[in-house]
């Protein structure tokens, strides 16, 4: 661990990686509790995998037409928001089963992304790294985009905290109070989409749902209110990101997988500890 922090002081790419982990922790900690409370983590999974289509399209057009300004994360944001709106509208108004449309968007987004990536001339391994995350490759440009998304998420959560709280825990009461449940549900899905975009730079598309839910599940064992869960989730995600990054650096392991394995290990310890405490206190 000492070797890792010594390297952080020396290498800028590790400094950027740590900052990305902190920024991801903020977004994850704020939106994750709403996702878990509303039980829409499976929707987050569909959104996460659909972003590959937007990233692939942005990568293709930026290379073929020399649109250097078109960063893959721009395509990810567009694809994530469109997927969130489509899934939300279908679940609210259409008769089609929700899981069917999520599966369709999940598969179509991945397929479109793979086709665009394969048809893009040149070396495209960096884009495929978004599948499993590569926090060590985060650039200054990426950090500015992630910070901007973080600020937007923070603003939305502060402004509409009570509305989100109402639709997550008592939708009928929210309707009775005159809250536009459909609008705030779609807004929550859009925030989920933006959070997914932030997290794919850290752990990748495949494992993003684990980082959205595991820190929240861990925090939920020690908190009683949603805002307490948010604060502890932010702290937990940041700690997991830093420790996972240190482990991956020292042992030469994939950073995203290291973070998720550490989160899963901590979750299992939390569950086991709670059960042991419950056994002894019941006697």
NUTIFI-872099 format. One record per residue (C-alpha): residue number from 1; residue in three letters; y, x, z. Coordinates in nm, 3 decimals, always signed. Layout:
N
  pos  code        y        x        z
  NUM   ALA        Y        X        Z
...
# end
This chain:
283
  pos  code        y        x        z
    1   UNK   +0.000   +0.000   +0.000
    2   UNK   +0.238   +0.287   +0.083
    3   UNK   +0.161   +0.439   -0.257
    4   UNK   +0.252   +0.112   -0.427
    5   UNK   +0.591   +0.077   -0.258
    6   UNK   +0.666   +0.442   -0.331
    7   UNK   +0.596   +0.368   -0.697
    8   UNK   +0.821   +0.061   -0.679
    9   UNK   +1.112   +0.280   -0.576
   10   UNK   +1.046   +0.503   -0.876
   11   UNK   +0.948   +0.272   -1.164
   12   UNK   +1.172   -0.006   -1.293
   13   UNK   +0.884   -0.208   -1.441
   14   UNK   +0.739   -0.253   -1.090
   15   UNK   +1.081   -0.358   -0.960
   16   UNK   +1.101   -0.621   -1.233
   17   UNK   +0.748   -0.737   -1.154
   18   UNK   +0.835   -0.783   -0.785
   19   UNK   +1.150   -0.975   -0.874
   20   UNK   +0.949   -1.198   -1.108
   21   UNK   +0.709   -1.271   -0.824
   22   UNK   +0.995   -1.370   -0.594
   23   UNK   +1.154   -1.595   -0.857
   24   UNK   +0.819   -1.756   -0.933
   25   UNK   +0.766   -1.817   -0.563
   26   UNK   +1.088   -2.016   -0.540
   27   UNK   +0.999   -2.246   -0.830
   28   UNK   +0.638   -2.284   -0.717
   29   UNK   +0.731   -2.357   -0.357
   30   UNK   +0.985   -2.624   -0.448
   31   UNK   +0.789   -2.817   -0.711
   32   UNK   +0.431   -2.755   -0.597
   33   UNK   +0.450   -2.984   -0.291
   34   UNK   +0.568   -3.275   -0.507
   35   UNK   +0.282   -3.214   -0.751
   36   UNK   +0.024   -3.210   -0.473
   37   UNK   +0.175   -3.513   -0.297
   38   UNK   +0.187   -3.713   -0.621
   39   UNK   -0.160   -3.584   -0.718
   40   UNK   -0.058   -3.481   -1.068
   41   UNK   -0.193   -3.126   -1.071
   42   UNK   -0.419   -3.220   -1.363
   43   UNK   -0.107   -3.314   -1.560
   44   UNK   +0.030   -2.968   -1.481
   45   UNK   -0.288   -2.823   -1.628
   46   UNK   -0.236   -3.011   -1.952
   47   UNK   +0.126   -2.900   -1.973
   48   UNK   +0.033   -2.539   -1.896
   49   UNK   -0.214   -2.512   -2.181
   50   UNK   +0.006   -2.695   -2.429
   51   UNK   +0.282   -2.434   -2.401
   52   UNK   +0.076   -2.190   -2.606
   53   UNK   +0.161   -2.403   -2.910
   54   UNK   +0.534   -2.364   -2.852
   55   UNK   +0.505   -1.994   -2.778
   56   UNK   +0.295   -1.935   -3.088
   57   UNK   +0.540   -2.124   -3.306
   58   UNK   +0.838   -1.933   -3.166
   59   UNK   +0.656   -1.603   -3.215
   60   UNK   +0.565   -1.695   -3.574
   61   UNK   +0.917   -1.799   -3.680
   62   UNK   +1.082   -1.505   -3.506
   63   UNK   +0.861   -1.260   -3.695
   64   UNK   +0.832   -1.429   -4.034
   65   UNK   +1.197   -1.536   -4.064
   66   UNK   +1.343   -1.256   -3.848
   67   UNK   +1.480   -1.500   -3.590
   68   UNK   +1.502   -1.230   -3.326
   69   UNK   +1.685   -1.463   -3.088
   70   UNK   +1.382   -1.695   -3.070
   71   UNK   +1.194   -1.568   -2.765
   72   UNK   +0.842   -1.706   -2.695
   73   UNK   +0.962   -1.848   -2.363
   74   UNK   +1.209   -2.069   -2.553
   75   UNK   +0.914   -2.219   -2.739
   76   UNK   +0.727   -2.253   -2.410
   77   UNK   +1.013   -2.453   -2.255
   78   UNK   +1.035   -2.689   -2.554
   79   UNK   +0.658   -2.743   -2.572
   80   UNK   +0.629   -2.794   -2.196
   81   UNK   +0.909   -3.052   -2.181
   82   UNK   +0.777   -3.243   -2.484
   83   UNK   +0.426   -3.250   -2.337
   84   UNK   +0.558   -3.370   -2.001
   85   UNK   +0.756   -3.654   -2.160
   86   UNK   +0.467   -3.764   -2.383
   87   UNK   +0.217   -3.761   -2.096
   88   UNK   +0.460   -3.944   -1.870
   89   UNK   +0.543   -4.216   -2.121
   90   UNK   +0.178   -4.272   -2.208
   91   UNK   +0.077   -4.299   -1.843
   92   UNK   +0.362   -4.541   -1.770
   93   UNK   +0.364   -4.768   -2.074
   94   UNK   +0.065   -4.722   -2.302
   95   UNK   -0.281   -4.857   -2.254
   96   UNK   -0.445   -4.529   -2.348
   97   UNK   -0.624   -4.360   -2.061
   98   UNK   -0.410   -4.088   -1.904
   99   UNK   -0.688   -3.830   -1.894
  100   UNK   -0.750   -3.881   -2.265
  101   UNK   -0.392   -3.802   -2.369
  102   UNK   -0.381   -3.502   -2.132
  103   UNK   -0.701   -3.364   -2.282
  104   UNK   -0.565   -3.420   -2.633
  105   UNK   -0.235   -3.242   -2.563
  106   UNK   -0.422   -2.965   -2.382
  107   UNK   -0.651   -2.900   -2.680
  108   UNK   -0.394   -2.953   -2.958
  109   UNK   -0.141   -2.723   -2.791
  110   UNK   -0.395   -2.445   -2.755
  111   UNK   -0.518   -2.488   -3.113
  112   UNK   -0.167   -2.488   -3.261
  113   UNK   -0.076   -2.179   -3.062
  114   UNK   -0.385   -1.986   -3.170
  115   UNK   -0.325   -2.072   -3.537
  116   UNK   +0.038   -1.959   -3.526
  117   UNK   -0.057   -1.637   -3.345
  118   UNK   -0.333   -1.554   -3.591
  119   UNK   -0.107   -1.624   -3.892
  120   UNK   +0.176   -1.408   -3.760
  121   UNK   +0.175   -1.066   -3.929
  122   UNK   +0.167   -0.758   -3.711
  123   UNK   +0.040   -0.676   -3.365
  124   UNK   +0.037   -0.985   -3.143
  125   UNK   -0.164   -0.888   -2.835
  126   UNK   +0.141   -0.923   -2.610
  127   UNK   +0.160   -1.297   -2.675
  128   UNK   -0.209   -1.345   -2.601
  129   UNK   -0.149   -1.172   -2.266
  130   UNK   +0.033   -1.489   -2.157
  131   UNK   -0.311   -1.653   -2.132
  132   UNK   -0.396   -1.445   -1.826
  133   UNK   -0.053   -1.321   -1.723
  134   UNK   +0.091   -0.973   -1.725
  135   UNK   +0.366   -0.951   -1.467
  136   UNK   +0.398   -0.577   -1.530
  137   UNK   +0.531   -0.650   -1.879
  138   UNK   +0.821   -0.870   -1.761
  139   UNK   +1.147   -0.763   -1.926
  140   UNK   +1.506   -0.798   -1.808
  141   UNK   +1.547   -1.077   -2.063
  142   UNK   +1.249   -1.260   -1.913
  143   UNK   +1.396   -1.225   -1.564
  144   UNK   +1.727   -1.380   -1.670
  145   UNK   +1.543   -1.674   -1.826
  146   UNK   +1.324   -1.722   -1.519
  147   UNK   +1.630   -1.703   -1.293
  148   UNK   +1.805   -1.966   -1.505
  149   UNK   +1.506   -2.199   -1.484
  150   UNK   +1.492   -2.138   -1.108
  151   UNK   +1.857   -2.239   -1.066
  152   UNK   +1.796   -2.557   -1.264
  153   UNK   +1.489   -2.644   -1.055
  154   UNK   +1.676   -2.577   -0.729
  155   UNK   +1.965   -2.799   -0.839
  156   UNK   +1.736   -3.086   -0.940
  157   UNK   +1.535   -3.071   -0.616
  158   UNK   +1.850   -3.068   -0.401
  159   UNK   +2.011   -3.355   -0.593
  160   UNK   +1.705   -3.580   -0.613
  161   UNK   +1.493   -3.476   -0.312
  162   UNK   +1.493   -3.823   -0.152
  163   UNK   +1.412   -3.992   -0.485
  164   UNK   +1.119   -3.758   -0.550
  165   UNK   +1.002   -3.805   -0.193
  166   UNK   +1.002   -4.183   -0.236
  167   UNK   +0.808   -4.191   -0.564
  168   UNK   +0.551   -3.942   -0.434
  169   UNK   +0.464   -4.121   -0.110
  170   UNK   +0.553   -4.490   -0.154
  171   UNK   +0.619   -4.601   -0.508
  172   UNK   +0.635   -4.971   -0.423
  173   UNK   +0.895   -4.908   -0.151
  174   UNK   +1.094   -4.702   -0.400
  175   UNK   +1.093   -4.991   -0.648
  176   UNK   +1.199   -5.232   -0.375
  177   UNK   +1.495   -5.006   -0.294
  178   UNK   +1.603   -5.018   -0.658
  179   UNK   +1.498   -4.663   -0.748
  180   UNK   +1.419   -4.613   -1.116
  181   UNK   +1.063   -4.492   -1.059
  182   UNK   +0.990   -4.428   -1.427
  183   UNK   +1.296   -4.207   -1.474
  184   UNK   +1.235   -3.994   -1.166
  185   UNK   +0.865   -3.966   -1.245
  186   UNK   +0.951   -3.828   -1.590
  187   UNK   +1.210   -3.598   -1.433
  188   UNK   +0.948   -3.469   -1.188
  189   UNK   +0.712   -3.401   -1.479
  190   UNK   +0.990   -3.209   -1.656
  191   UNK   +1.044   -2.999   -1.343
  192   UNK   +0.669   -2.937   -1.338
  193   UNK   +0.693   -2.823   -1.699
  194   UNK   +0.973   -2.578   -1.620
  195   UNK   +0.780   -2.443   -1.321
  196   UNK   +0.476   -2.390   -1.540
  197   UNK   +0.688   -2.182   -1.780
  198   UNK   +0.810   -1.969   -1.488
  199   UNK   +0.459   -1.912   -1.355
  200   UNK   +0.287   -1.820   -1.683
  201   UNK   +0.474   -1.491   -1.682
  202   UNK   +0.310   -1.412   -1.347
  203   UNK   -0.047   -1.543   -1.359
  204   UNK   -0.083   -1.673   -1.715
  205   UNK   -0.156   -2.009   -1.869
  206   UNK   -0.521   -2.024   -1.757
  207   UNK   -0.452   -1.974   -1.384
  208   UNK   -0.110   -2.135   -1.340
  209   UNK   -0.244   -2.447   -1.168
  210   UNK   -0.406   -2.241   -0.895
  211   UNK   -0.070   -2.087   -0.803
  212   UNK   +0.093   -2.431   -0.811
  213   UNK   -0.155   -2.584   -0.568
  214   UNK   -0.315   -2.318   -0.346
  215   UNK   +0.002   -2.200   -0.164
  216   UNK   +0.093   -2.566   -0.106
  217   UNK   -0.254   -2.640   +0.029
  218   UNK   -0.229   -2.341   +0.263
  219   UNK   +0.120   -2.439   +0.381
  220   UNK   +0.011   -2.798   +0.434
  221   UNK   -0.220   -2.695   +0.717
  222   UNK   +0.074   -2.564   +0.921
  223   UNK   +0.354   -2.810   +0.842
  224   UNK   +0.426   -3.178   +0.899
  225   UNK   +0.710   -3.255   +0.660
  226   UNK   +0.756   -3.193   +0.289
  227   UNK   +1.058   -2.968   +0.327
  228   UNK   +0.868   -2.752   +0.578
  229   UNK   +0.584   -2.729   +0.329
  230   UNK   +0.832   -2.619   +0.062
  231   UNK   +0.973   -2.337   +0.275
  232   UNK   +0.630   -2.209   +0.377
  233   UNK   +0.500   -2.245   +0.019
  234   UNK   +0.786   -2.031   -0.113
  235   UNK   +0.714   -1.763   +0.147
  236   UNK   +0.337   -1.780   +0.085
  237   UNK   +0.372   -1.753   -0.293
  238   UNK   +0.606   -1.456   -0.267
  239   UNK   +0.373   -1.276   -0.024
  240   UNK   +0.070   -1.347   -0.245
  241   UNK   +0.256   -1.219   -0.552
  242   UNK   +0.361   -0.896   -0.381
  243   UNK   +0.023   -0.826   -0.223
  244   UNK   -0.165   -0.924   -0.539
  245   UNK   +0.057   -0.693   -0.743
  246   UNK   -0.002   -0.408   -0.497
  247   UNK   -0.379   -0.460   -0.509
  248   UNK   -0.381   -0.472   -0.889
  249   UNK   -0.174   -0.153   -0.906
  250   UNK   -0.387   +0.044   -0.659
  251   UNK   -0.725   -0.071   -0.793
  252   UNK   -0.628   -0.098   -1.162
  253   UNK   -0.706   -0.471   -1.180
  254   UNK   -0.540   -0.754   -1.377
  255   UNK   -0.234   -0.865   -1.179
  256   UNK   -0.266   -1.240   -1.239
  257   UNK   -0.632   -1.251   -1.142
  258   UNK   -0.562   -1.043   -0.831
  259   UNK   -0.291   -1.284   -0.715
  260   UNK   -0.513   -1.589   -0.766
  261   UNK   -0.816   -1.431   -0.594
  262   UNK   -0.598   -1.339   -0.299
  263   UNK   -0.464   -1.696   -0.285
  264   UNK   -0.816   -1.838   -0.297
  265   UNK   -0.931   -1.599   -0.023
  266   UNK   -0.639   -1.696   +0.201
  267   UNK   -0.709   -2.066   +0.136
  268   UNK   -1.073   -2.026   +0.240
  269   UNK   -0.969   -1.837   +0.554
  270   UNK   -0.720   -2.113   +0.638
  271   UNK   -0.983   -2.386   +0.599
  272   UNK   -1.242   -2.193   +0.799
  273   UNK   -0.994   -2.113   +1.076
  274   UNK   -0.889   -2.476   +1.108
  275   UNK   -1.251   -2.592   +1.128
  276   UNK   -1.336   -2.333   +1.393
  277   UNK   -1.034   -2.434   +1.599
  278   UNK   -1.128   -2.802   +1.564
  279   UNK   -1.484   -2.732   +1.683
  280   UNK   -1.373   -2.549   +1.996
  281   UNK   -1.094   -2.792   +2.083
  282   UNK   -1.329   -3.091   +2.055
  283   UNK   -1.563   -2.952   +2.320
# end
